[in-house]
């Protein structure tokens, strides 16, 4: 009987050992399984919602070390910091189990978190340097992820993108009504008004920079083929301006065979002209810089400019603005004659009014002149100023040496100094360098100038500052429309000093009884060029210092200061 029992025990031992081994293997295997939600919650798609709930990297990737949870993932391995150190650490230093098991190498997770984007490209390693997370929008990199979507928030190793818009919605915001429906149906639509034409393609296009022809694809939803010619400068009602603007031809439909792509880009093109009246700071801001802001700001720099009538001084002058609106080098068609292919395009720029961003007009919704001036402050790195902290208020006097000149400028400056102002005389050569002069204007308490382009620099003044415009004879409407109205929209305080006929040089030129003095409307009736020649080109000023002093005392009061006694 004992022999039988021993045989049974000996035969049972292998079975027992096998069961023990199987149980241990099962325990070990469970610890290396990657949860399915860990794959889903690390996926990034530019077309969709961005990095979806990347807060899960820290809450839902919690790792056991003898059963205790690492709540914020700050101490996983060697204080892995997602969004600060380098995402490659999510593979080597993210070891999750004291026994050496767990997620052995986070590189397995979607092979370094590969990200599909609009153009099919990917974020290879999701490198994150500081708060600048490089990402792709169709294969391109945006160095500053703060611009992706609307806001990128980084919080203790947890970064995410909020409100990333679908690419099609970015184009839809540039048209409205029936044009928006047409864009949805066909991928192509245009907007036209008295000032500008803007055509939008949310489908791939080819741009031949040798001929400036844009080849837009034909959609089955299109009822007919159509060719359009656009001058991409928002001043089409001004024939003089448009003489300096080259046209762009848009060819819709099946072009067989289309020109072959020499360069393929993964962000849309925005085509506009730097011709027209550029060279004059008012027109540069009014017809190019502000329209660019209106048309492209919501793309968050993920676009490329194609600039026709390329003027190097303009591009150099506003390089900080252009580089903030686009992360890519500007294309000069004349220097890069070839065929460029883009996943979409905008030809032309939106325009609201003189130095204006109107919330009621077109897109982007909610933008105002305050938003634009803040954009400029960011572009030129202008620090916020507390005007009350300066010992002596700074007064910038715009000097015009040719037309609308202050003939008694020395007397005016002397009076300004007696009121306690630190006077800065801004001559044309000092205003050429926008970068430097923006700093001067950022320290300005009061700006004084006769109606003219130099007053455009009010755009750089700190909120609460005062702009004083000297209004010449028959310049009331233009003064208010071009500079006075915009000043209040920028958060500035505005005062007009309307001259008396005796203060105008036109009195001595024509006499006090001439229609130029007594009936300006009759002069305007002869045509714009006649009126311009008289009131803008012939008129200078001999300011009454006593009367003008009262205006500057009013400016001081608006600043919360009082004029010196006497």
DRENRO-643717 format. One line per field, with one value per residue (C-alpha): residue in one letter; x, y, z. Coordinates in nm, 2 decimals. Layout:
res <- A, ... .
xx <- X, ... .
yy <- Y, ... .
zz <- Z, ... .
END
This chain:
res <- X, X, X, X, X, X, X, X, X, X, X, X, X, X, X, X, X, X, X, X, X, X, X, X, X, X, X, X, X, X, X, X, X, X, X, X, X, X, X, X, X, X, X, X, X, X, X, X, X, X, X, X, X, X, X, X, X, X, X, X, X, X, X, X, X, X, X, X, X, X, X, X, X, X, X, X, X, X, X, X, X, X, X, X, X, X, X, X, X, X, X, X, X, X, X, X, X, X, X, X, X, X, X, X, X, X, X, X, X, X, X, X, X, X, X, X, X, X, X, X, X, X, X, X, X, X, X, X, X, X, X, X, X, X, X, X, X, X, X, X, X, X, X, X, X, X, X, X, X, X, X, X, X, X, X, X, X, X, X, X, X, X, X, X, X, X, X, X, X, X, X, X, X, X, X, X, X, X, X, X, X, X, X, X, X, X, X, X, X, X, X, X, X, X, X, X, X, X, X, X, X, X, X, X, X, X, X, X, X, X, X, X, X, X, X, X, X, X, X, X, X, X, X, X, X, X, X, X, X, X, X, X, X, X, X, X, X, X, X, X, X, X, X, X, X, X, X, X, X, X, X, X, X, X, X, X, X, X, X, X, X, X, X, X, X, X, X, X, X, X, X, X, X, X, X, X, X, X, X, X, X, X, X, X, X, X, X, X, X, X, X, X, X, X, X, X, X, X, X, X, X, X, X, X, X, X, X, X, X, X, X, X, X, X, X, X, X, X, X, X, X, X, X, X, X, X, X, X, X, X, X, X, X, X, X, X, X, X, X, X, X, X, X, X, X, X, X, X, X, X, X, X, X, X, X, X, X, X, X, X, X, X, X, X, X, X, X, X, X, X, X, X, X, X, X, X, X, X, X, X, X, X, X, X, X, X, X, X, X, X, X, X, X, X, X, X, X, X, X, X, X, X, X, X, X, X, X, X, X, X, X, X, X, X, X, X, X, X, X, X, X, X, X, X, X, X, X, X, X, X, X, X, X, X, X, X, X, X, X, X, X, X, X, X, X, X, X, X, X, X, X, X, X, X, X, X, X, X, X, X, X, X, X, X, X, X, X, X, X, X, X, X, X, X, X, X, X, X, X, X, X, X, X, X, X, X, X, X, X, X, X, X, X, X, X, X, X, X, X, X, X, X, X, X, X, X, X, X, X, X, X, X, X, X, X, X, X, X, X, X, X, X, X, X, X, X, X, X, X, X, X, X, X, X, X, X, X, X, X, X, X, X, X, X, X, X, X, X, X, X, X, X, X, X, X, X, X, X, X, X, X, X, X, X, X, X .
xx <- 0.00, 0.29, 0.44, 0.11, 0.09, 0.44, 0.38, 0.08, 0.26, 0.56, 0.32, 0.13, 0.45, 0.50, 0.14, 0.16, 0.47, 0.32, 0.01, 0.23, 0.44, 0.13, -0.01, 0.32, 0.33, -0.02, 0.06, 0.37, 0.19, -0.09, 0.17, 0.30, -0.03, -0.08, -0.44, -0.64, -0.74, -0.38, -0.36, -0.67, -0.59, -0.25, -0.36, -0.33, -0.51, -0.49, -0.82, -1.00, -0.97, -0.59, -0.41, -0.72, -0.72, -0.35, -0.43, -0.47, -0.09, -0.06, -0.40, -0.48, -0.12, -0.08, 0.19, 0.19, 0.50, 0.38, 0.03, 0.08, -0.02, 0.20, -0.05, 0.11, 0.37, 0.63, 0.84, 0.79, 1.15, 1.36, 1.09, 0.96, 0.83, 0.61, 0.62, 0.95, 1.23, 1.17, 0.89, 1.15, 1.18, 0.83, 1.00, 1.33, 1.26, 0.89, 0.95, 0.65, 0.71, 0.96, 0.99, 1.11, 0.79, 0.51, 0.54, 0.89, 0.93, 0.68, 0.81, 0.56, 0.28, 0.19, 0.56, 0.65, 0.30, 0.28, 0.03, -0.18, -0.23, -0.43, -0.17, -0.09, 0.23, 0.33, 0.50, 0.78, 0.90, 0.66, 0.96, 0.87, 1.12, 1.02, 0.67, 0.74, 0.59, 0.67, 0.37, 0.27, -0.01, 0.02, 0.38, 0.50, 0.63, 0.49, 0.77, 0.54, 0.26, 0.09, -0.05, -0.20, -0.58, -0.64, -0.44, -0.20, -0.19, 0.09, 0.04, 0.28, 0.39, 0.04, 0.01, -0.29, -0.44, -0.78, -1.03, -0.82, -1.03, -1.09, -0.90, -1.22, -1.37, -1.08, -1.16, -1.53, -1.47, -1.36, -1.69, -2.05, -2.40, -2.43, -2.06, -2.01, -2.26, -2.08, -1.75, -1.90, -2.04, -1.75, -1.45, -1.43, -1.60, -1.54, -1.64, -1.67, -1.75, -1.67, -1.31, -1.19, -1.22, -1.13, -1.14, -1.10, -1.02, -1.03, -0.92, -0.56, -0.44, -0.14, 0.01, 0.24, 0.44, 0.58, 0.23, 0.05, -0.22, -0.39, -0.53, -0.82, -0.96, -1.30, -1.56, -1.86, -2.07, -1.96, -2.22, -1.97, -1.61, -1.52, -1.20, -1.16, -0.91, -0.83, -0.61, -0.52, -0.50, -0.80, -0.84, -1.00, -1.22, -0.91, -0.79, -0.46, -0.37, -0.46, -0.22, 0.05, -0.11, -0.06, -0.36, -0.39, -0.59, -0.78, -0.87, -1.15, -1.22, -1.03, -0.71, -0.56, -0.28, -0.22, 0.13, 0.36, 0.44, 0.80, 0.74, 0.48, 0.37, 0.17, 0.01, -0.23, -0.12, -0.23, -0.18, -0.17, 0.01, 0.26, 0.20, -0.06, 0.03, 0.28, 0.57, 0.32, 0.27, -0.10, -0.16, 0.07, -0.13, -0.47, -0.45, -0.20, -0.12, -0.47, -0.63, -0.36, -0.46, -0.83, -0.77, -0.51, -0.49, -0.72, -0.49, -0.25, 0.06, -0.01, 0.00, 0.25, 0.24, 0.29, 0.35, 0.30, 0.45, 0.71, 0.87, 1.17, 1.16, 0.80, 0.87, 1.18, 1.00, 0.72, 0.92, 0.81, 0.44, 0.47, 0.67, 0.41, 0.13, 0.31, 0.58, 0.73, 0.95, 0.76, 0.75, 0.86, 0.71, 0.97, 1.26, 1.10, 0.94, 0.80, 0.48, 0.39, 0.13, -0.07, -0.35, -0.57, -0.54, -0.68, -0.63, -0.69, -0.75, -1.05, -1.10, -1.33, -1.26, -1.00, -0.76, -1.05, -1.14, -1.52, -1.68, -1.99, -1.79, -1.68, -1.44, -1.28, -1.57, -1.49, -1.18, -1.15, -0.89, -0.79, -0.71, -0.51, -0.31, -0.24, -0.12, 0.12, 0.24, 0.32, 0.48, 0.71, 0.76, 0.63, 0.60, 0.29, 0.34, 0.19, 0.16, 0.11, 0.46, 0.66, 0.79, 0.74, 0.48, 0.63, 0.49, 0.58, 0.54, 0.51, 0.72, 0.61, 0.88, 0.69, 0.31, 0.09, 0.41, 0.41, 0.56, 0.62, 0.73, 1.00, 0.74, 0.51, 0.79, 0.89, 0.52, 0.50, 0.81, 0.66, 0.37, 0.61, 0.63, 0.94, 0.91, 1.03, 1.03, 0.97, 1.10, 1.05, 1.39, 1.33, 1.00, 1.14, 1.26, 0.92, 1.08, 1.26, 0.98, 0.73, 0.93, 0.92, 0.54, 0.50, 0.64, 0.43, 0.17, 0.05, 0.09, 0.06, 0.04, -0.13, -0.36, -0.14, 0.02, 0.25, -0.05, -0.08, 0.18, -0.10, -0.14, 0.17, 0.05, -0.03, -0.40, -0.51, -0.27, -0.39, -0.38, -0.41, -0.48, -0.44, -0.73, -0.66, -0.92, -1.16, -1.00, -1.26, -1.41, -1.07, -0.93, -1.20, -1.24, -0.87, -0.74, -0.99, -1.24, -0.97, -0.80, -1.10, -1.14, -0.78, -0.85, -0.69, -0.83, -0.88, -0.88, -0.91, -0.76, -0.94, -0.75, -0.89, -0.85, -0.59, -0.37, -0.37, -0.12, -0.41, -0.53, -0.22, -0.21, -0.57, -0.71, -0.98, -1.26, -1.16, -1.38, -1.09, -1.15, -1.52, -1.66, -1.44, -1.73, -1.71, -1.34, -1.42, -1.68, -1.41, -1.28, -1.07, -0.74, -0.82, -0.92, -0.62, -0.38, -0.52, -0.60, -0.34, -0.05, -0.06, -0.17, 0.07, 0.00, 0.10, -0.05, -0.18, 0.04, -0.20, -0.51, -0.32, -0.19, -0.55, -0.58, -0.26, -0.39, -0.70, -0.47, -0.30, -0.63, -0.72, -0.40, -0.50, -0.23, -0.26, -0.07, 0.19, 0.06, 0.12 .
yy <- 0.00, 0.24, 0.17, 0.26, 0.59, 0.69, 0.63, 0.85, 1.13, 1.11, 1.13, 1.43, 1.64, 1.74, 1.83, 2.04, 2.22, 2.29, 2.45, 2.67, 2.78, 2.86, 3.07, 3.27, 3.33, 3.46, 3.71, 3.83, 3.86, 4.08, 4.34, 4.40, 4.44, 4.80, 4.91, 4.98, 5.33, 5.43, 5.39, 5.59, 5.88, 5.95, 5.99, 6.33, 6.44, 6.80, 6.75, 6.64, 6.75, 6.77, 6.59, 6.43, 6.43, 6.41, 6.48, 6.10, 6.08, 6.11, 6.01, 5.71, 5.59, 5.55, 5.30, 5.05, 5.01, 4.76, 4.89, 5.26, 5.51, 5.78, 6.05, 6.31, 6.11, 6.35, 6.07, 5.80, 5.67, 5.99, 6.26, 6.22, 6.56, 6.54, 6.87, 6.98, 6.72, 6.52, 6.28, 6.01, 5.97, 5.81, 5.49, 5.47, 5.63, 5.54, 5.20, 5.10, 4.80, 4.72, 4.37, 4.51, 4.44, 4.68, 4.90, 4.82, 5.07, 5.34, 5.36, 5.08, 5.31, 5.40, 5.40, 5.72, 5.86, 5.91, 6.17, 6.19, 6.54, 6.71, 6.64, 6.29, 6.38, 6.29, 6.41, 6.16, 6.19, 6.45, 6.65, 6.90, 7.17, 7.39, 7.51, 7.50, 7.18, 7.12, 6.98, 6.93, 7.08, 6.88, 6.80, 7.15, 7.26, 7.53, 7.63, 7.80, 7.57, 7.85, 7.94, 7.60, 7.59, 7.89, 7.81, 7.54, 7.49, 7.32, 7.21, 7.02, 6.78, 6.77, 6.95, 6.96, 7.16, 7.31, 7.41, 7.30, 7.38, 7.15, 7.29, 7.33, 7.55, 7.79, 7.86, 7.88, 8.17, 8.38, 8.37, 8.40, 8.33, 8.16, 8.17, 7.96, 7.70, 7.70, 7.64, 7.35, 7.19, 7.25, 7.35, 7.68, 8.02, 8.39, 8.71, 9.05, 9.40, 9.75, 9.73, 9.38, 9.03, 8.73, 8.37, 8.06, 7.70, 7.44, 7.18, 7.14, 7.40, 7.46, 7.81, 7.88, 8.17, 8.24, 8.34, 8.38, 8.14, 7.94, 7.60, 7.51, 7.16, 7.08, 6.94, 6.72, 6.97, 7.25, 7.33, 7.50, 7.59, 7.95, 8.16, 8.46, 8.75, 8.91, 9.19, 9.09, 9.43, 9.57, 9.90, 9.80, 10.11, 10.33, 10.31, 10.49, 10.23, 9.94, 10.06, 9.92, 9.58, 9.28, 9.05, 8.68, 8.44, 8.16, 7.87, 7.65, 7.31, 7.02, 7.15, 6.87, 6.82, 7.04, 7.18, 6.94, 7.04, 7.15, 7.23, 7.07, 7.26, 7.12, 7.44, 7.67, 7.97, 8.32, 8.54, 8.92, 9.22, 9.45, 9.70, 9.97, 10.26, 10.08, 10.30, 10.52, 10.40, 10.47, 10.26, 9.99, 9.94, 10.02, 9.80, 9.53, 9.48, 9.50, 9.31, 9.04, 9.02, 8.99, 8.73, 8.51, 8.54, 8.25, 8.02, 8.05, 8.08, 7.76, 7.92, 8.06, 8.40, 8.44, 8.81, 8.95, 9.29, 9.20, 9.50, 9.41, 9.73, 9.65, 9.29, 9.39, 9.68, 9.45, 9.12, 9.09, 9.11, 8.87, 8.62, 8.62, 8.56, 8.29, 8.04, 8.02, 8.23, 8.46, 8.34, 8.61, 8.48, 8.68, 8.51, 8.16, 8.10, 7.75, 7.55, 7.53, 7.30, 7.37, 7.19, 7.50, 7.87, 8.22, 8.48, 8.84, 9.01, 9.12, 9.48, 9.65, 10.03, 10.29, 10.16, 9.95, 9.60, 9.58, 9.30, 9.32, 9.26, 8.92, 8.70, 8.65, 8.69, 8.90, 9.07, 9.44, 9.71, 9.64, 9.28, 9.41, 9.66, 9.38, 9.17, 9.45, 9.48, 9.11, 9.13, 9.42, 9.30, 9.63, 9.62, 9.75, 10.11, 10.28, 10.64, 10.78, 10.66, 10.89, 11.20, 11.42, 11.32, 11.25, 11.45, 11.33, 11.60, 11.47, 11.69, 11.73, 11.91, 11.94, 11.97, 12.06, 12.19, 12.37, 12.70, 12.81, 12.48, 12.63, 12.85, 12.54, 12.33, 12.61, 12.64, 12.26, 12.25, 12.52, 12.28, 12.02, 11.80, 11.61, 11.69, 11.44, 11.57, 11.29, 11.36, 11.13, 10.97, 10.87, 10.71, 10.49, 10.22, 10.09, 9.86, 10.15, 10.41, 10.17, 10.18, 10.56, 10.56, 10.30, 10.56, 10.84, 11.02, 11.27, 11.26, 11.59, 11.61, 11.76, 11.54, 11.30, 10.95, 11.01, 10.99, 10.62, 10.57, 10.62, 10.24, 10.19, 10.42, 10.27, 10.26, 10.58, 10.80, 11.11, 11.18, 11.55, 11.60, 11.94, 11.97, 12.19, 12.37, 12.13, 11.83, 11.76, 11.45, 11.29, 11.37, 11.20, 10.90, 10.81, 10.89, 11.03, 10.74, 10.47, 10.63, 10.58, 10.22, 10.16, 10.28, 10.62, 10.96, 11.19, 11.57, 11.78, 12.12, 12.28, 12.57, 12.91, 13.05, 13.29, 12.99, 12.84, 12.94, 12.93, 13.27, 13.44, 13.24, 13.31, 13.59, 13.57, 13.61, 13.34, 13.03, 12.82, 12.99, 13.07, 12.78, 12.47, 12.26, 12.44, 12.35, 11.98, 11.98, 12.03, 11.68, 11.50, 11.59, 11.96, 11.95, 11.74, 11.98, 12.27, 12.14, 11.86, 11.98, 12.36, 12.41, 12.48, 12.60, 12.89, 12.78, 13.02, 12.92, 13.08, 12.89, 12.56, 12.58, 12.53, 12.21, 12.07, 12.16, 11.96, 11.67, 11.69, 11.67, 11.36, 11.21, 11.30, 11.57, 11.94, 12.22, 12.42, 12.75, 13.05 .
zz <- 0.00, 0.08, -0.26, -0.43, -0.23, -0.32, -0.69, -0.68, -0.50, -0.74, -1.04, -0.89, -0.83, -1.20, -1.23, -0.92, -1.04, -1.38, -1.21, -0.99, -1.29, -1.49, -1.21, -1.17, -1.55, -1.55, -1.28, -1.46, -1.79, -1.65, -1.54, -1.89, -2.06, -2.19, -2.12, -2.43, -2.31, -2.28, -2.66, -2.73, -2.49, -2.63, -2.99, -3.15, -3.46, -3.59, -3.78, -3.46, -3.11, -3.08, -2.80, -2.66, -2.28, -2.24, -1.88, -1.88, -1.90, -1.53, -1.40, -1.62, -1.67, -1.30, -1.22, -0.93, -0.71, -0.45, -0.50, -0.44, -0.71, -0.85, -0.87, -1.09, -1.26, -1.15, -0.99, -1.25, -1.30, -1.25, -1.24, -1.59, -1.70, -2.00, -2.19, -2.03, -2.05, -2.37, -2.46, -2.54, -2.17, -2.19, -2.28, -2.10, -1.77, -1.74, -1.58, -1.38, -1.16, -0.88, -1.02, -1.36, -1.54, -1.63, -1.94, -2.03, -2.30, -2.37, -2.73, -2.79, -2.73, -3.09, -3.18, -3.00, -3.01, -3.39, -3.48, -3.79, -3.92, -4.19, -4.45, -4.33, -4.15, -3.80, -3.49, -3.48, -3.12, -2.99, -2.88, -2.62, -2.54, -2.26, -2.34, -2.71, -2.83, -3.20, -3.38, -3.74, -3.94, -4.26, -4.19, -4.09, -3.75, -3.53, -3.30, -3.05, -2.96, -2.77, -3.11, -3.19, -3.17, -2.94, -2.63, -2.53, -2.16, -1.99, -1.63, -1.41, -1.69, -1.84, -2.18, -2.40, -2.69, -2.66, -2.92, -3.22, -3.53, -3.82, -4.12, -4.32, -4.05, -4.08, -4.44, -4.37, -4.14, -4.44, -4.63, -4.52, -4.64, -4.98, -5.03, -4.71, -4.84, -5.17, -5.00, -4.80, -5.12, -5.37, -5.17, -5.34, -5.29, -5.32, -5.13, -5.30, -5.18, -5.28, -5.14, -5.20, -5.35, -5.15, -5.29, -5.08, -5.17, -4.89, -5.15, -5.28, -5.53, -5.76, -5.79, -6.08, -5.96, -6.31, -6.44, -6.10, -6.21, -5.93, -6.04, -5.83, -5.85, -6.01, -5.78, -5.89, -5.70, -5.94, -6.21, -6.44, -6.49, -6.43, -6.44, -6.22, -6.21, -5.88, -5.77, -5.42, -5.26, -5.06, -5.24, -5.57, -5.58, -5.61, -5.97, -5.88, -5.62, -5.84, -6.11, -5.88, -5.82, -6.03, -6.10, -6.01, -6.23, -6.07, -6.30, -6.17, -6.31, -6.47, -6.63, -6.83, -6.77, -6.46, -6.42, -6.22, -5.86, -5.81, -5.44, -5.22, -4.90, -4.61, -4.50, -4.70, -4.91, -4.86, -5.17, -5.14, -5.29, -5.13, -5.42, -5.41, -5.18, -4.96, -4.86, -4.68, -4.32, -4.32, -4.63, -4.51, -4.20, -4.35, -4.66, -4.58, -4.21, -4.06, -4.35, -4.30, -3.93, -4.02, -4.28, -4.12, -3.75, -3.68, -3.87, -3.58, -3.81, -4.00, -4.34, -4.59, -4.76, -5.14, -5.19, -5.54, -5.63, -5.38, -5.22, -5.00, -4.79, -4.69, -4.60, -4.40, -4.23, -4.10, -4.06, -3.70, -3.79, -4.09, -3.89, -3.61, -3.85, -4.04, -3.93, -4.28, -4.50, -4.73, -5.10, -5.35, -5.69, -5.89, -5.71, -5.70, -6.04, -6.02, -5.94, -5.57, -5.44, -5.13, -4.94, -4.97, -5.05, -4.98, -5.25, -5.14, -4.80, -4.60, -4.53, -4.27, -4.28, -4.23, -3.96, -3.84, -3.71, -3.68, -3.48, -3.70, -4.02, -4.12, -3.95, -3.70, -3.46, -3.15, -3.28, -3.23, -3.26, -2.90, -3.01, -3.30, -3.09, -2.84, -3.13, -3.23, -2.88, -2.87, -3.22, -3.12, -2.76, -2.62, -2.24, -2.07, -1.95, -1.65, -1.77, -1.42, -1.31, -1.54, -1.37, -1.67, -1.93, -2.28, -2.57, -2.92, -3.19, -3.54, -3.77, -4.13, -4.34, -4.67, -4.63, -4.34, -4.17, -3.83, -3.94, -3.57, -3.44, -3.21, -3.03, -2.99, -2.84, -2.60, -2.48, -2.44, -2.22, -1.99, -1.93, -1.80, -2.11, -2.21, -2.59, -2.85, -3.21, -3.45, -3.80, -4.10, -4.07, -3.71, -3.80, -4.08, -3.84, -3.71, -3.45, -3.28, -3.32, -3.18, -2.85, -2.86, -2.90, -2.63, -2.39, -2.52, -2.30, -2.57, -2.94, -3.14, -3.51, -3.81, -4.01, -4.20, -4.22, -3.92, -3.69, -3.78, -3.51, -3.26, -3.31, -3.08, -2.80, -2.46, -2.36, -2.19, -2.37, -2.55, -2.93, -3.03, -3.40, -3.56, -3.82, -4.12, -4.33, -4.50, -4.34, -4.08, -4.23, -4.32, -3.98, -3.79, -4.02, -4.06, -3.71, -3.47, -3.48, -3.47, -3.17, -2.95, -3.08, -2.96, -2.61, -2.65, -2.56, -2.85, -2.89, -3.21, -3.25, -3.54, -3.68, -3.76, -4.11, -3.98, -3.88, -4.23, -4.50, -4.75, -4.61, -4.74, -5.06, -5.17, -4.94, -4.68, -4.94, -5.18, -5.21, -5.08, -4.75, -4.76, -4.97, -4.96, -5.10, -5.43, -5.45, -5.37, -5.64, -5.90, -5.82, -5.56, -5.72, -5.71, -5.35, -5.25, -5.42, -5.22, -4.87, -4.84, -5.05, -5.02, -4.66, -4.37, -4.02, -3.80, -3.47, -3.21, -2.92, -2.66, -2.80, -2.85, -2.49, -2.37, -2.57, -2.41, -2.06, -2.15, -2.25, -1.91, -1.74, -1.93, -1.80, -1.45, -1.42, -1.38, -1.56, -1.37, -1.23, -1.44 .
END
